[in-house]
Amino acid sequence: VGDEKISVALGTSGIASIHAHNVGNVELSVSLTMGTLPDGWSAGFLSSRDFQMGMNQEATITVALELPGNLTSGPLASTVPVIIEALTPSGVSQSYTVWMQVEVLPSSWLMFECQSTSIEGIVAGTEGEFEVTLTNWGNVDSEFTIDLVTPDGWSVSIYSPHSGPLSPGQTIQILVTASPGDSRSSASFNCLCKRTQSRQM
């Protein structure tokens, strides 16, 4: 008997449990297998995949599931099949399949990407620039702010043509320019994106 449903917020792992009980009169060797999943789904076991169960013994099987981005919130038609195979000491094998329903929670999942991680050859009085891509892989509108930790002696600016919340699946380009106050200085930058509010569609 399991939770029957696993709830997942996009960008994180959903976790649920299946409770097994050996009601027979022999010890069982139990082996767990994950059935076929839809493309882009990733699932596994947080508990041991192979274990022994004595008579009248109970066990908890913990399942974790990650889903791709931009799925609409609510229940999905696809399920997570967990195959439980039990082997007796005499070699008799029996297989059980638990079909776990999947529910997608309203989710904000903002992801930063930057193709270039370094700027070289900048001297005092000139600017270097790099571009950052921000994508909303969640399923709700997400408002955000961008904070930049500026090193001492550097002038750094952020330019973005976008205003307002980022819609599910929307991608924007953010330009960051940097100018050193001292041509001999070098520095690293931390660019942080903070979700300030989410609005369910």
C-alpha positions in Angstrom: 0.0 0.0 0.0 1.5 3.4 -1.0 0.8 7.1 -1.0 -0.7 6.4 -4.4 0.2 10.0 -5.3 3.5 11.9 -5.5 3.4 15.7 -5.6 6.2 17.5 -7.4 7.1 21.2 -7.5 9.0 21.9 -10.8 12.7 22.4 -10.2 12.7 20.2 -7.1 12.2 16.5 -6.3 8.9 15.1 -5.2 9.1 12.4 -2.6 6.5 9.8 -1.6 6.5 6.4 0.2 5.2 2.9 -0.5 4.6 0.7 2.6 5.3 -3.0 2.1 4.2 -5.7 4.5 5.2 -9.4 4.3 2.1 -11.2 5.5 3.5 -14.6 4.4 5.3 -17.3 6.5 8.7 -17.2 4.8 11.4 -14.6 4.5 11.5 -12.7 1.3 14.3 -11.2 -0.8 12.9 -8.0 -2.3 14.2 -6.2 -5.4 12.9 -2.8 -6.6 12.8 -1.6 -10.2 11.5 1.6 -11.7 9.2 1.0 -14.7 9.3 3.0 -18.0 8.8 6.7 -17.5 7.9 9.5 -20.0 10.7 11.4 -21.7 12.2 14.0 -19.5 11.1 12.3 -16.2 13.7 11.1 -13.7 12.8 8.9 -10.8 14.7 6.7 -8.3 14.7 5.2 -4.9 16.0 7.0 -1.8 15.8 3.7 0.1 17.7 0.5 -0.6 16.7 -1.3 -3.9 17.4 -4.8 -2.5 16.6 -5.9 1.0 15.3 -8.8 3.1 11.9 -8.9 4.7 11.2 -11.4 7.5 7.8 -12.8 8.3 5.3 -10.1 9.3 8.0 -7.4 8.7 7.1 -4.0 7.3 9.3 -1.8 5.0 9.0 1.7 3.7 10.1 2.3 0.1 10.9 6.0 -0.6 10.5 7.2 -4.2 11.8 10.5 -5.6 10.6 12.1 -8.9 11.8 15.1 -10.9 9.9 16.5 -13.8 10.8 18.7 -16.8 9.8 22.4 -16.8 6.7 24.2 -17.8 4.2 21.4 -17.0 0.8 22.7 -16.1 -0.2 22.3 -12.5 -2.6 19.6 -11.6 -2.8 15.8 -12.0 -1.0 14.2 -14.9 -2.3 11.3 -17.1 1.1 9.5 -16.8 2.0 7.5 -13.7 5.2 6.3 -12.0 5.3 2.4 -12.1 7.3 0.9 -9.2 7.9 -2.8 -9.7 8.4 -4.9 -6.5 9.7 -8.4 -7.0 9.7 -10.8 -4.0 11.7 -14.1 -4.0 11.1 -16.9 -1.5 13.9 -19.2 -0.2 12.6 -22.0 -2.5 13.0 -19.8 -5.5 9.3 -18.8 -6.1 9.1 -15.3 -7.4 6.2 -12.9 -7.5 6.0 -9.4 -8.9 3.8 -6.5 -7.9 3.5 -3.1 -9.6 2.4 0.0 -7.7 1.2 2.8 -10.1 1.8 6.2 -8.4 -0.3 9.1 -9.6 1.6 12.4 -10.2 0.4 15.8 -9.3 2.3 19.0 -10.4 2.2 21.8 -7.9 2.1 25.5 -8.8 5.8 26.2 -9.2 8.2 29.0 -9.8 11.5 27.8 -11.3 13.9 30.5 -12.5 17.2 29.4 -14.1 20.2 31.5 -14.9 22.6 30.6 -17.8 25.7 32.4 -18.9 27.7 31.2 -21.9 30.8 33.3 -21.1 32.2 33.1 -17.5 35.2 35.5 -17.9 36.1 38.8 -19.5 39.7 39.6 -20.3 41.6 42.6 -21.5 39.6 45.3 -19.8 41.5 48.4 -18.8 40.5 51.5 -16.8 38.1 53.7 -18.7 36.7 50.8 -20.9 33.9 48.4 -20.4 33.5 44.7 -20.8 30.2 43.0 -21.1 28.6 39.6 -20.8 25.0 38.3 -21.3 22.9 36.3 -18.9 19.9 34.3 -19.9 17.0 34.0 -17.4 14.2 31.5 -18.1 11.1 30.7 -16.2 10.8 26.9 -16.3 7.9 26.9 -13.8 4.2 27.1 -14.4 3.3 30.4 -12.8 4.1 34.0 -13.5 7.2 34.9 -11.4 8.4 38.4 -10.5 12.0 38.7 -9.7 14.9 41.0 -8.8 18.5 40.8 -9.8 21.2 41.7 -7.3 24.9 42.1 -8.3 27.7 41.9 -5.7 30.1 44.6 -7.1 33.8 44.3 -6.2 35.6 47.3 -4.8 36.9 49.7 -7.4 34.6 48.4 -10.2 31.6 50.0 -11.8 28.9 47.4 -12.8 25.6 47.9 -14.5 22.7 45.7 -15.4 20.5 46.3 -18.5 17.3 44.5 -19.3 14.5 45.5 -21.6 12.0 43.4 -19.7 9.7 44.6 -16.9 7.1 42.9 -14.9 6.7 39.1 -14.1 8.3 36.4 -16.2 5.6 34.1 -17.8 6.0 30.3 -17.8 8.4 29.3 -20.6 9.6 32.9 -21.2 13.3 33.7 -21.7 14.9 37.1 -21.4 18.5 38.3 -22.0 20.2 40.5 -19.4 23.3 42.5 -20.3 25.9 43.1 -17.6 28.7 45.7 -18.2 31.7 46.1 -16.0 34.5 48.7 -15.9 37.5 48.6 -13.6 38.6 51.7 -11.7 42.1 50.4 -11.7 43.6 48.7 -14.7 45.6 46.4 -12.5 42.6 45.0 -10.7 40.9 41.7 -11.3 37.6 40.6 -9.7 34.8 38.1 -9.7 31.1 38.9 -9.7 28.2 37.2 -8.1 24.9 37.7 -10.0 21.9 36.6 -7.9 18.3 36.3 -9.1 15.6 36.4 -6.4 12.0 35.5 -6.9 9.9 38.2 -5.3 6.4 36.9 -6.1 4.6 34.2 -7.9 1.1 34.4 -9.4 -0.8 31.3 -10.3 -2.2 31.3 -13.8 
